[in-house]
Amino acid sequence: MNKFAYWVTDSVTGEWTELPDATPDAISLSRQIKRLFTGNLDAEVVSNPFFKGKEKDLLRAQIARITMTTTLVPKGLYIKAEGNEREVAEATAEEGKKLMPNFEQLMQLDYWCHSTPNILKVFFMDYLD
């Protein structure tokens, strides 16, 4: 969830601010909150359920959720690592030529997969209890 750093600004010529890391409780609560962002990173988030962070924390949690669910790669780009099936390794150029779908296949959903793991609801519910 926190593999990348995200920077925001309210103007192209303005000062850039790095968003804080997403926390499990912020991500869990962000699923339940429907709110328009004000653009003020330090604004209180008035919502039900109560969100103890600032707008920057909610924004970072939403970005984490969006990133984790929308990052796709063609099947065959990554392979299971040797010796550990739970690890993923990038396919070599040779393997990639054999495994990568062709252009026609890439126009079908079956030849795409998520490159990042899903954020499990179960993990966060256990974390919050």
C-alpha positions in Angstrom: 0.0 0.0 0.0 2.9 2.4 0.8 5.2 1.3 -2.0 5.0 4.7 -3.7 5.1 8.3 -2.3 2.4 10.7 -3.5 2.9 14.5 -3.7 0.0 16.9 -4.0 -0.4 20.6 -4.7 -3.3 23.0 -5.3 -1.5 24.9 -8.0 1.2 23.9 -10.6 3.4 26.7 -9.4 2.5 26.1 -5.7 4.4 24.2 -3.0 4.2 20.4 -3.2 3.3 18.4 -0.1 4.1 14.7 0.4 1.1 12.7 1.6 1.6 10.5 4.7 1.6 6.7 4.5 -1.8 5.0 4.5 -2.8 3.3 7.7 -5.0 0.2 8.0 -7.6 2.0 10.0 -7.7 4.9 7.5 -8.2 2.5 4.6 -10.9 0.6 6.4 -12.8 3.7 7.2 -12.3 5.2 3.8 -14.5 2.4 2.4 -17.4 3.8 4.4 -17.0 7.5 3.8 -18.5 9.4 0.9 -17.1 12.9 0.9 -16.0 15.6 -1.5 -12.4 16.8 -0.9 -12.0 20.5 0.0 -8.4 20.8 -1.2 -7.3 21.8 2.3 -5.0 19.0 3.4 -5.3 19.9 7.0 -9.1 20.1 7.1 -10.9 18.0 9.6 -12.9 15.1 8.1 -16.5 15.5 9.3 -18.1 12.1 8.6 -20.0 9.2 10.0 -18.2 7.0 10.9 -15.8 9.2 12.7 -12.5 9.7 10.9 -9.7 10.8 13.3 -7.2 11.9 10.6 -7.1 14.9 8.4 -8.1 15.2 4.8 -4.6 14.3 3.7 -4.9 11.0 5.5 -8.3 10.2 3.8 -6.9 11.3 0.4 -3.9 8.9 0.8 -6.2 6.1 1.8 -8.4 6.6 -1.2 -5.3 6.7 -3.5 -4.0 3.4 -2.0 -7.4 1.8 -2.6 -7.6 3.0 -6.2 -4.0 2.1 -7.0 -4.3 -1.4 -5.6 -7.4 -2.2 -7.5 -6.7 -0.6 -10.9 -3.1 -1.5 -11.7 -3.1 -4.2 -14.4 -0.4 -6.0 -16.4 -0.6 -8.5 -19.2 -0.5 -12.1 -18.0 2.9 -13.6 -18.7 4.8 -10.4 -17.6 5.4 -12.0 -14.1 6.0 -15.6 -13.2 6.1 -17.6 -10.0 9.5 -17.5 -8.4 11.5 -20.7 -8.3 11.4 -22.4 -4.9 8.5 -20.3 -3.5 5.1 -20.2 -5.3 4.0 -17.3 -3.2 6.7 -15.0 -4.6 6.5 -13.4 -8.0 9.4 -12.6 -10.3 9.6 -10.7 -13.6 9.8 -12.9 -16.6 13.0 -12.8 -18.6 12.9 -11.6 -22.2 12.9 -15.1 -23.5 10.1 -16.3 -21.2 8.2 -13.1 -21.9 8.2 -13.8 -25.7 6.7 -17.2 -25.0 4.3 -16.2 -22.3 3.1 -12.7 -23.3 -0.2 -12.5 -25.1 -0.2 -11.1 -28.6 -2.0 -7.9 -29.6 -5.2 -9.6 -30.5 -5.3 -11.4 -27.1 -4.6 -8.2 -25.2 -7.9 -6.9 -26.4 -9.6 -9.5 -24.2 -9.9 -9.3 -20.4 -8.8 -12.8 -19.9 -5.2 -11.9 -20.7 -4.9 -9.2 -18.0 -4.3 -9.6 -14.3 -3.7 -7.3 -11.2 -0.1 -6.5 -10.6 -0.7 -5.7 -6.9 -2.5 -7.8 -4.3 -5.9 -6.7 -3.2 -6.4 -5.0 0.1 -8.2 -7.7 2.1 -11.2 -6.5 4.2 -10.6 -9.4 6.6 -7.1 -8.3 7.5 -8.3 -4.8 8.4 -11.3 -6.0 10.4 -8.9 -8.2 12.5 -6.5 -5.3 12.8 -9.2 -3.0 14.2 -10.7 -5.5 16.7 
